[in-house]
């Protein structure tokens, strides 16, 4: 309901009603000159049951009060307070009709008080509040009592559990169908499972080749170092050649013409040159 408030038009209507006809609306004769009132006019209370003048048997209710049947007193108009609002104003013949603001509900038929409006999945309590549906119950309506959820299903069906806002349902289980592949085609899952094995095998092969190549290179390097030839020292060769040249020069110097005839001189020179050659 939308919130309403009293307006000037309502007040005018109330005052107009209170200015309506007064007196008794329905009566019966009582003796020769009297009547007894059976029903007062709307908004009038009973003053006397019987009398000579029907209009004096009833009188209008005071402002802020009303009467809706043959009574001796008027009733005070209800005031809408708190979470209530005035849905229909009070008249001389009817009480105020209250409503509840958004988010609230009337607590009884007369809407004399308001309570929280419970959402789906909730239910109202005696404490005028809301609580969540307990386990095994649901509520798919606003401000309603939770109901029991379905517990079983017919043969061949399985139970799908619901929640606090929807009931459990029954459904047929579909049997898994085999996946049909074209002739010669392989399942994607099968291909995917082989891929890691191929990668691992390739990496292992590369590692073995790297180790073999490293060992071969090391062995070749060791053999090359052992077979390297030793070279003679240049200074030693040069010294030997110098000695031979000196000996030859000295030998030639002792062969002058004048000394070839002397046997002793020749023998001496010969011995000297032999000794030098030996050295």
Number of C-alpha atoms within 10 A of each C-alpha: 12 10 14 15 11 13 10 8 9 15 14 11 15 18 14 12 16 21 12 14 16 21 24 28 17 13 17 12 13 13 8 7 9 14 20 20 25 14 20 28 22 26 28 32 29 26 18 15 17 19 16 14 15 22 16 16 25 26 21 26 23 15 14 16 20 27 25 18 17 19 15 14 14 22 17 16 19 17 16 20 14 9 19 23 20 20 18 16 22 25 26 28 22 18 20 18 19 26 26 27 20 13 13 18 21 19 15 10 7 11 16 17 20 21 21 20 23 23 19 20 25 26 23 21 13 6 7 14 13 18 13 18 21 14 10 17 22 26 24 18 16 14 19 16 18 23 18 14 19 17 13 13 14 10 7 9 14 14 15 14 14 15 16 21 18 17 19 20 16 16 12 11 9 7 6 6 6 6 6 8 9 7 6 6 8 10 12 8 8 9 10 10 10 10 10 11 10 11 10 10 11 11 10 12 10 10 11 11 10 11 10 11 10 11 10 10 10 11 10 10 10 10 10 9 9 8 8 8 7 6 6 8 8 8 8 10 10 10 10 10 10 11 13 12 10 12 17 13 10 15 16 10 9 17 13 9 7 7 13 13 10 9 10 11 13 15 12 12 18 15 12 15 18 13 11 16 15 8 8
